[in-house]
């Protein structure tokens, strides 16, 4: 078929054609489907004529958003390859594709859409099908989708901002009001065609925003059939895209991102978003959330609103965390226990026992001087205060976010979004073959599975998720085995004095080398498992067949987060709560799998290793995400432009410019949320070990906002606008992480750091004299925290091969009785006092923090008072409109049926009844 050929669109009667209900060009001769097509095509009605449209020529307007007539707006673009210009060998496949595509387009026209086809300027095989929704169709589907539209301007006075006195300074941090002006606020109500006169309709062309039009168009595209075989009905643009029948489907950007459109009436919203939001020069400005929501829809808008609010709240946590870090850095030189470790007369004379069997050497305690100083930066009393502060901070963040979210819900007309009946997913509707009684209406309805079938699907999903979680745990065990084996290898290499390792010996200890390499391997394993599990989670969720899109996203979110939680945090939990906790003592070490000696903490303690692990995973994750999200789309677009170089004199239309951009993944926003929630977990769950986590997250998020903005504005096709009331399943996940963070930070301080043993030593001298230096001092703590071991008690399997020390005893980190004591190598009273203090600390801190969180949650209302007033006012206005409409309808119906004498009384009685119902 040549470029000027005509395209089948729909079946309609000759009368309908003459009336011009479908304006697609010249109508040609009647087309009858061949008999071999009949099993595939469903003839919509008997005695019909198939309309065909003349291929439209491009009008040489690069930024045009209209059909060639310049009147009908393009609401969606479908792209396909002309089947008649493909390889002859696969012609039978392409012909089947063509039949399905033509039937799909006929279905669209039967539903009321108007279509126009245009050939590509660059590639003659490509065809662009422009989709337009007429006014009546827009009104119909606006009512179906419960779209809320303006009824009258907001007449409630807004409260003055507390920041108004600083407006002369703050105005520089907001988008330019001359470019992005504040829109008039309206009260809104769900649209109804029968009450059209009550809605604020100034211009029919502008009444429905482009994002609304695109959302309605996609709703229809997702439900239009493309093949019917008996009782089996296949429909939806998604399957046509997956099958390669269409190459792309997307709404149009309104202009180029860096050049304003010359088209009359074009709002240039993409250009404004780039200049005032996505451009690097605007990094310090607040986000234009209303414009983001208007252009990309509520779902994208609520994400950027949440990300901006989270980043704003991180600023306070970052300042306090930085203060805690500076305090630790300043006090590391004056720290008593650190000075004792570094003192040649104290730490220099303490010989420590080997940390592995045979190949490890005895070592002097002061060899860990630098590690001890670094530990003091993160393990100090300021860390305790900061951990408690972060537990309060996370509560304030979640409570104030609820308030801000409630304001956005009202401003963006999503207050009753979830209360309205959300339409079923096309994939769900296609599988509905069983009947049941609706528990609410009592009416029979079709469902895709029975109760047993649903249980089977859910059970399979849960089982698969548990299997993958066990797989992660197995990988963690493998990494632990690697740690033990590599530590033994590096210790042996150190003993053998390999010349290749001579330059590194001074800076890299076996413990440090093991920790760093294990962290890197752990990060690589995390990335690989993420890639594999992503496909599994999507397959499971598709198999479960959730009814609505919200149900689908919530189910997928829960699966992915559970997996990611174990995947990202398991290694951190191991270091924090398992490593070095069950090692025995030099004469009777604990072995893993009967072969590998249980791993001990770094001489500086496990806290510094946990800090290293967090730094590598957080930093590596940020770098990897930026490579995936920014670099790859940019490179793909660059290669695409290079491979499809065009004569500069050629004019490329708007739809073809957008086609050359990258498609935005259906789960693109899901991964953005997941990335931030995982980061939120690092910031809150382990902040007691790494006070710099909030400031690193703050810096990352400042870049993340602008990088995401730049990415979706310049590198991707326009995202399909979607409605959303809130951040969905992520809200309870954040609340769960916040509750868990209190316990994890209390346990890190109790079991991973040396905070509690020091406090017990400092405060308990008057009752139990653990040292020889008097009350309320940390002098002598190092000697007290070490136990003594007689080297004669080494077993043959663990005795060191050689030693340069002439000693009879060595020291190790624990609280045990010395050799010769009647309770030799058993735990001392000090050990049990420390355990009791740790448990008491966890219980007291958790109860205090949880009580504070509960009080704050109760005191801070979720919905601001002003928003409640506006919601009530809007509901009242909607009820008034409903009352007046019903009154008019009743009056109109009764007028012909009653006589002159009884008319006034009857109408007045009806008015009184309706007014009473309204007041009620």
N, C-alpha and C positions, 0 to 999 in steps of 0.2 A: 504493500500500500504506500503510495507516494505521500509527500508532505501536504499535498492539497486534497488528499482524500477526505472522505467524510466519516464520522464516527457514530456508531449506534449509541443511543443514550437511553431511551425509555420507550415503553409501550403506552400509547394513548389514542384516544379516538380522534377522528378527523376534526370534529367540532372543537375539541380542546386545542388542537393545533392552530385552527383559524383564530381562536380567541387569544392566542399568544401567551398561554400560561407558562410555556417554557421557551424562553427566548435564547435559542442557541444557533441561530443562523438559518440557512435555507433548508427547507424540508424537501426530501427527495422521494423516490419511488418507494412503494411498500416493500418491506423486507419480510420474508417468511423464513423461520428457522428450519433448516434441513432436518429430516427425520432423525438423523444420528445425533442431533443436538437435543432432542426432546427429553431424554433421560437426565440431561444436565440442566437444561433451562426449564424454569417454571413459567409458563405463559400466564402473565398477570391477569389478562382478561381476554375474552373471545372477540374476534373481529376487530383487532387493533392494528394500528399502523405504527411502525417503529420510526421514531424521529431520528434524524441524523444532523450533525452540526458541521458547518463549514469550518475548516481549520483557520483559526484567527492568526493574522500576521502581527508581529511585534510593532508597537507604535513608536519605537525609538525614544521612549521616556524611561531613563534608567531607574528612577525612583517611583514609578507609577505603582499605586496600590489598587488599581481598578481594572476591570475588564476593558477591552478595546473601545467600548462606547464611552468610557470616562465617567460612567454613572454608577455602575454596580461595583461595590467594594469587594475585594478578594478576601475571603474569610479563611481559606485554607488552600494549600497547594499539595497536589499529588504528583509524583514523578514516576514515570515508567519508561521502558525502552520499547520502541516500535518493534513488535514481534516479526513483522514482515522483512525487517532489515537484519535479522539475526542469521546464524549459521543454518544452512539447509539441513544438516545432519540431525539437528534437534528440533526441526520444524514442528513435529507432532506435539512435543512438550510445549513449545511456545504457543501453538494454536490453542491448547487447552488453557494456558494462561490467559490468552486473549479472550476466550469465551467467558472465563470467570471475571475478568476485568470488565468486559462490556456489560455483563449482567449486573455486576456491582454498580456500575455507573447508571445503568437503567433503573436500578433500585433507588439510587440517590435522587434521581429526577422524579421518580414516582412519589417519593416522600416530600418533594417540593423544592429541592435544590436546583440551582442553575449552574451549568458547567460551560467552560470554554477551554479549548485545547490550543496550546502554542508550542511550536517546535523550538528546540534549543538553538541558541546562536553559536555555541561552541561545538557541540556534538550533535550531528544530525540524527543520531539514533534516539536521542532523549526527547521525551515529550513531557510538557508541564501542563497539568490539568488544573485550571483555576476553579475554585468552588465559591459560590455566592449564596447567601441565605436571604430571601426576600423578607420584607417587613412582617407580613403575616406569619411566616414561619418562625421568625425571631420571637414574636409575641407568644406563639404557641409553646415553643420550647423554653422560653423564659418562665412561663407558668409551670411547665413540667418540672423544671429544675429548681423551682422556688427561689429564683433570683430576686434579691431585694433591691428595689429601685426607689429614687427619691419621690416623696410626696409633697413636702414643703420644707422651706429653710428652717434650720434649728433656731428656735427663738429663746432658748435658755442661755443666760449669760454664763460664760465660762469664768472659772476662778482665776484671779491674777496669779501669774507664776511668781514663786519666791525669788527667782533669779532675774526678775525684770529690772532691778536696780543695777545690774551688771550687764545690761543689754548692749551697751556701747562697746564692751569688750567681747562678749559672747557672740555677737553677730558675725564676727570674723570666722567663727568655728562652725557656722551653719552654711548650707548651700545658698548661692546667690539668689535672693528673692526676686531679682529682676528677670532671672532665667526660669526659676522654678517657684512660681507664686503659690501661695496657700489657697487651696480650693475652698469654695463655700460648703459649709456643713449642712447636711439635710437630714431630716427624719426620713426613714425608709420603711417600706412594707413589701412583702412578697407580691410579685407582679401578678395581676389578673387581667385578662383581656376585657372582661365585662365591666371593669371599673377603670378603664383607660383614662377617663376624664379627671380622675383624682390624682393622677401621677403628673409629675413635673416634666412635661414633654415640651421642650423648646424646639428641638430639631430632631426629626426622626432619624437622620443619619448619624447623629451624635448621642442619641439617647442610650443605646447599647454601646459600651466601650469595645474596642477591638478585642480585648482579652475575653470579654463576655461572649462576643460573637464566635471567637475561636473555640471556646469551651463548648458552646452549643453545637458547633459544627462537628467537633470531635465526638460528641455524644452520639450524633447521628451516624457518623462514619463507623463508629464502633458497633453499631447495631444493624447496619444495612446488610442484607443477605447477598452472597455472591454465588451460591449454588444450593439447589434443593433437589434431593433425591428421595422421593417417597416421603416418609415422615422425618427424614434427616435434613436438618436445615443448617447450613454453614454460613456464618456471617462474621463481619468485623474486619476492620482495616488491619488489625494487628496480625492476623493469620495471613493476610495477603502480603504484608511486609515480610513476615518470616518465610513465606514461600517464594519470595523473589518476584512476585507478580508486580508489585510496586516497589520502587527502589527507595522512596522516601515519602514522608507525609509530615507537614509542618506548617505552622502559621508564619506569616511574614514579619520580619523586622520592618519598622516604618521608615528607616533611612539608613545610610551608612553611619558607622559609629563615630567617624571623625570629620564628616562633612555634612552640613545641613542640607536637607532636601529642598529643591526649588519648586516642588509641587505645591500648588495652592491649597492651604488648609491642613498641610501635614504638621502634626504636633512636634515632630523631631524629638520624641521622647528618648529614643536610643542615644541620640547625640547628647542630650542633656544629662542622661545617666552617665555617659562616659566622661563628660567634662567635669561634672560636679561630684562624681562618686568613684568611678573606676580609674580615672587618670591618676598617675602617681603624684601629681602636684596637689591633689585634693586629699592626701592621706590624713590630714589633721582635721578634716571636716566631719560633722555629723552626717549620718546616712539619710538620704531623702526617702524615708520608708514609704510614704504615701505614693510617691511616683513609682517606686519599685513594685509595690503591690498593684498599682494600676496597670503597669506594663507587663509584669510577669505573673500576676495572680497572688492570691493570699498565701499560698503554700510557700512560695519563695520569699515573700515578704516576711512571714512569721519566722522563717529560718534566720534571715539577716537581722531581724529585730532581736531574736534570742541571742544570736552570736554577738551583736553589739552590746547588749545588756550584760552578758557574761563577761565580755572584755572590760566593760566599764567597772564592774564589781571586782574584777581581778586586780585593778589598779591599787585598791586599798590593801588587798592581801599581799600584793607584790611589795608595797612600801614596808609593811610590817615584816615580811620575810627577809627583805634586804637589810632591815635594821637588825634582825636576829643574826644574819650572816656576818654583818660588820662587827657586832658585839663579840661573836665567837672568834673572828679573825684578830681583833684587837687584844683579846685575852689569852690567845694561845701561848704567847711567850711567858705570861705570868701565871699560867695554870699550874697548881701545885703538883698534881699527879703527872703532868707532862714533864715538868722540870725534874721530877724524881726519875722518870724513865731515861731522860737525857743526861742526868748527872753521872759522870764516870765513877763516882764513889758509891752510887746506889745502883742505878741501872747497869753500869759497867761491870759491876761485880756479881750480878745475878746471871747465872748460866741457865738457859732454858732447855727443856728436853726436846728432842727431835719430834717433828710433827708427822713423820711417816716412818715406815719400817725400814731398817737397815741402811738405806742409802742416805737418809737425811742426817745432817750434822747437829751437834749441839750449837747453840747460838747465844750471843749476848743480848740481854734485854735492850740495851741502849742502841742496838742496831735498828730498832723500830722507832727511833726518836722522831724522824720526820712524819712517819705514819701517825704517831701519837699526837703530834701538833695538828695535823690535818683533821684527826678525829675530834679534837677540841673545838674546831670550827663548827661542827654539826652536832656534837654531843655535849651540850651545856644546858644550864638552867633556862636560858632564853628559848631553847627549842621546846621545852615543856610549856612555857607560856604561849608560844606560837601555835603549838598543837591544839591547845584549848581554844585559842582565838579562832583558828580555822574551823573548828567544830561549830562555833557560834556564827562565823562568817557564812558557812554553807547554808545554815538555816535562814539567815537574813537574805541571802541571794535567792533562795527558792520562794520565800514568802513575798519579797518585793517583785519577783518575776511574775507571780500569780496576779498581783495587782496591775502591773504593766500590761500583762496579757489580757486582762479583763478590759482595760481601756482600748486595746487594739481590737478586741472582739466586737466592741460596740462601734468603734469608728469604721471598721471594715465590714460591718453587717454580717458577722458570723456567730452572733449570740445564740441563735436557735438553729444553727446549722445541723448539729447532731440530733436535735429533737425531730427534725423533719425526716421523712422517709428517704434514706439514701438509696439511689438506684443500685440494682444488682450489677455485678460485673458481667460483661458479655460472655466470658468464659464459663461463668456459673450458669447463666441462662441457657447456654448451648447444651449443658449436660442434664437439664431438668427432665427426667423421664418418669419419676415416681410421684404419686399423689399423696397428700396429707391434708388434714384440716388445720387451717391457721389457728394457733392458740388464742390469738387476739380477736380476729374477725369471725372465726368459725367457718369461713369460706374455704372450699377446696383450692389448693394451690399445688404447683409442681415443684419438686425438689430433686437434686441430683443424686441423693443417696438416702438409704434408710438409716434408722438409728444404729443398727449393727454396722452398717457400712461406714458411718461417721466415726464410730468407736475404733474400727479397724484402721481408718486413715490416721486418726490422732495417735493411736498406739504405735503405728509404724513411724510416724514423725518423731515421737518422743524417744523411741528406741534408737533411731538413727542419730539423733542429737547426742544421746548418752554414749553411743559408740564412739562418736568423734571426740567427745570430751575425754573418754578413756584413752583414745589415741594420743591426745595432747599430753595426758599424764604419763603415758608410756614414753613420749619424746622427752619429757622432763627427767624421767629416770635415766634415759640414755645419756642425757647431758650431764647428769650427776656422775654416772660411770665415767664419762669422758673427763670430768673434773678430776676424779680420783686418779685415773690412769695418767693424765697429762701432768698432774702435780708430781706423781712418782717419777715420771720421765724427766721433767725439768729439774727435779731435785738431784736425780742421778747424773744428769748432764752437768750440773753445777759441781758435783763431787768430782767428776772426771776432769774438770778444768779444761773444757773444750776451748780452743783458741778462738773459734768463730764466735763464741758467746762472751768472750772477755770484755768487749766494750759495753755490753749490756748489763753485766753483773752488778755494777754500782747503782744502776737506776731501776732495774726490773728484778724483783724477787720472784721465786716460783709461785708464791701466792698471788702476786699481782698479775703475772703472765697467765695463770690459770683463770683468774677472774675476768680479765679482759677478753681472752679468746673464747671463753665459755659464753660471755655476754654477746659477742658477735655471732657465734654459732646459734645461740638462742634466738637472736633477732632474725637471722636468715630462716630458721625453722618456722618462726612465727609468720613470716611473709609467705612461705610456701604453703603452709597449712591454711592460711587465709584464702589464698587463691583457689585451693581445692575445695574448701568447705563452702565457699560462696556459691558454687554451682550446686552443691548438694542441698544447701538450705533453700535455694530457689526451687529446686525440683520437689523437695518435700512440701513446701508451701503450695506450689501448684497442684500437687497431688491431693492435699487436704481440701482444696477447692473452697476457700472462704467466700461468703456471699458478696460482701461489699469491698470496695477498694480499701476502706479504712480497716476492715477486718484483716484483709490480706497484708497490709503494711504492718499492722500491729503484730500479727503472727510471725512475719519475717523478721521484724525488729527484735522480738523476744529470742528467737532462735539464734540470730546473728550475735546479739549481745552476750548471751550465755556462752557461746563459743569463744567470742573475742575476749570476754572477761577471763576465762580460764587460760586462753592462749597468751594474752599479754601479761597477766598478773601472776600466773602460777610460779614463774621463776623468781619473782620478787617475794611472793609468799614463802617460797622455799628458803631463800636467804634470810628472810626476816624471822621466821618462826621454826625452821627445821635445822638449818645448817649449824653445826657446832653445839647442838643441844643434847646429843646423845653420843658422846665420843669415848666415854669411859675414862681411864687414866693410863699413863704410859705402860704400866705392867699388865693391864687388861683392856686393851682397846676394843672398840666395837667394830665389827666387820659387816659390810654390805655384801649380800649374796655369798657370804662365807669366804670372800676373796679380797675385796677392796676395803681398806681401812676407812672408817667413817670420816668424812671431811671435817676438818676443824676450821674455825674462823681465821681470817688474816690476823697476824700479830697485833694489828691496830684495832681489831674487833670486826664483827660482822656488819656494823652500821656503815662503815666507810665503803664496804663492798656493796651494800644495798644502794648507797648513793651512786656508786659507779654504774651499777646495773640500770638504775633509773635514768641516769644521764645518757647512756648509750641508747636505750630503747626510745626515750623521748626524742633525742636528737635524730637518731636514725629514722624514726617514724615520720618526723616532720620533713626530713630531706626526701624520703621515699614518696611521701604523699605529694609533695610539690613536683617531683619528677613525673608522677602519674597524671596529676591534675593540670599542670601548666605546660611543662616541657613537651610532653608527648602530643597533646592537641596542637600546640604551636608548630611542632615539626611536621605533623601530618598536613596541616594547612599550607605550610611552606612548600612541602613536596608536591601537594596537589596544585598549587599555583604554578610551580615550575614545570610540571608535566602537562599542564593545560594552558600554556602561554597563548595569549590572544593578541591579535592585531590591536594596538592601542586606539585605532580609529573606530573599532567596533564598540557599539553601545551594549553593555550587558544589563539585562533587566534585573529588577530587584529580586525576583524569585530565583533566578539563576545564580545571582551573587550569594544568596542564602544557601543554596544547594551545595556550594563549594565549601561551606563551613562544616564543622564537625557536628554530628547529632548528639544531643544531650541524652545520656542514658536514663532509662526509666528509674533506675536505682541511684542516679547521680546524687540526688539530694539526701537519700538514705545514707550514703557513704560520708557525706559531709557531716551529718549529725553523728554518725558512728565515730568518726575521727575526733570530734569535739568531746563526745561523752567519754571516750577512752582517755582523752587528755584530762578531762574533769576527774576521772578516777585516779590518775597519777597525782594530780594536784591535791586531792583530798585524802586518799587512802594511805599514802606513804609520806605525807608532808613532814612528819616528825623526823624523818631521816634526811630530808632534802628541802630546807627552807627556801632554796632558790627556785623550786618548781613553779610557784606562782609567777615570778618575774619572767622565767623562760616562756611560760604559757602566754603571758601578756604580750611579749614581743612577737611570739609566733602568731597570735590572734590578730594583732595589728596588721601584720602582713597578710594573714589569711583572709581578712575581710576584703582588702583591696585586690588581692590576687583572685579570689572567687568572683569579685565584681568584674574585674578585667576579663576574666575567663569567659563568663557567661555573656558579657556584652560584646566582646570582640571575636572570640574564637568559636562560639557555638551558634547553631541556629536558635531562633527564638524558642524558648521553653514553652511547652504546652501549659497554659494557665490552668491552675487547679484551685479549688476551694479548700480551706482548712481552718478549723476553729482554733487549734492550739498545736503544740509540738507533738501531740499524740502520745504514743506509748513511751516516748522518751521521758515524759514528766515523772511517772512512777519509777522509772529506772533511776533517774537522778535522785529521787527521794530515797530509794533503796541504797544507793551508793553513799548518800549523806549519812544514813543511819549506820551503815557498816563502817564508815570512816572513823566514827567515834571509837569503836571497838579496836580497829586495827592500829590507830595511832596510840591508844592507851597501851596496847600490847607491845608495840614497837618500843615505846619508852620503858616498859616494864621488863621485857625479855630480850630485846636486841641491843639496847644501849646499856651503859653502866650507870645510869642515873640513880636507880633505886639502891644498888649496893653502896654507892657513894653516900647517899642520904642516910642509909642505915648506919654506916660508919661514922658519919658526921654527928648524928643526933643521939646515938645509943651508947656513948662512952661511959656515961655516969651509971648506966645499968649493967652493961656488959663491956668491960674494957678490952676492945679488940686490938688496940695499938698501945704504944708507949709514949704518946705525945700529948696527952691531956684532952680536955673537952673541946668540942666545936673546932676542930681543925682537920684538914685533909692530909696532914703530914703523916707518913707511914702507911698510907692507904695501899700503895703498890705492893709493899711487902705482905700486907694482910690479905690482898686479893690473890696471892699466889700460894700454891701448896708445894710441898717438898716430896721428891721421889728418890729412892735409893737405886742407883744404877745397877746394883747387883740383882734387883728384882725384875730386870728385863727378861722376857722370854727369848729363846733362841731365834724365833722368827722376827722379832722386832728389835733386837740389840743392834746398835749402830756399828758399822764396819770399822770405822776409825774415828778418832777424836784428837783434837789438839789441846784439849783441856785436861789438866790433872785434877780430877774431881771425883768425889764419891756420891754426890747427890746433884740433882738438877731440879728446876722449878717448872711448874705448869699452871695454867689458868684454871683454878677450881678452888672450892672450899672443902678440903679433906684433911683428915688427921695425918700427921707425919709418920714416917716409918719408926717403929719401936713403940708407938702408942698402942695401948690395949685394943683400940678401935682403928687400927692401922688402915689408911686409905678409905675409911668410911666418911660420910658427910659430917661436917662439924655443926655445932649449934648455930653458928653464924649463917651457914647455908640455909637452914630452916627459917631463921629470922628474915633473911632476904626473900625467900619464897613467900612467906606470910606477908611481908611488906608489899611485894609485887601484886599479890592477889588483892590485898586491901586497896592498893592504889588504883587498880583497874575498876574495882567495884565502886569506889568513891567517885572517881573521875567520871565514869560512865553515868552514874546516877545524877551527878550535878549537871553534867552537860545535857543529858536527856531531859531533865526537868526544865533547864533553861530553854531548850529547843521547844518543848511543849508550851511553855509560857509565851514565848515569842510567836509561835504559830497561832495561839489563841488571841493574843492582843492585836496582831496585825490582821485586819480583815482582807479577805481575798479580793473583794470587789470594792473600789473606792465609792464613797457616798455619792459623789457627783455623778458617777457613771450609773449608779442605781436610779437616781432621779431621771436621768435622760432615758434610760430603758423604760421606766414607767410611763414617761411622757409619750414615747414612741408607741407603746402598746395602746395607750389611751386614744391617740390619733387614729391608729389602725382600726380600733373598735368603733370610733365615731364614723369613719368611712364605711365600714361594714353596715352599721346601723342605717345610715342615710341611703345607702344603695338598696338595702332590703325594703326600706320604706317606699322608695320610688317604684320598685318592682311591684310591691303589693298594691300601691295606689293605681299603677298602670293597669294591672290585671282586673281590679275591681271596678274601675270607672265605667266600662261598657255594660257591666252586669247589674248595676244598681240604678235605681231611679233617682230623680232629682231630689225627692223629699228625704230619702235616707242616706244620701251620699255623704253629707258632711258628718253626720253622727257616726257612720261606720268608719270613715277615714280617721276621725278624731279618736275613736276607740282603739284602732290599730296603732295610731301614733303613741297613745298612752301606754299600750302594752309593750311596744318596742322600747320606749324610753325607760320603762320600769326594768326591762331585761338588761338594758345598758347600764343603768345605775347599779343593778345587782352585780 
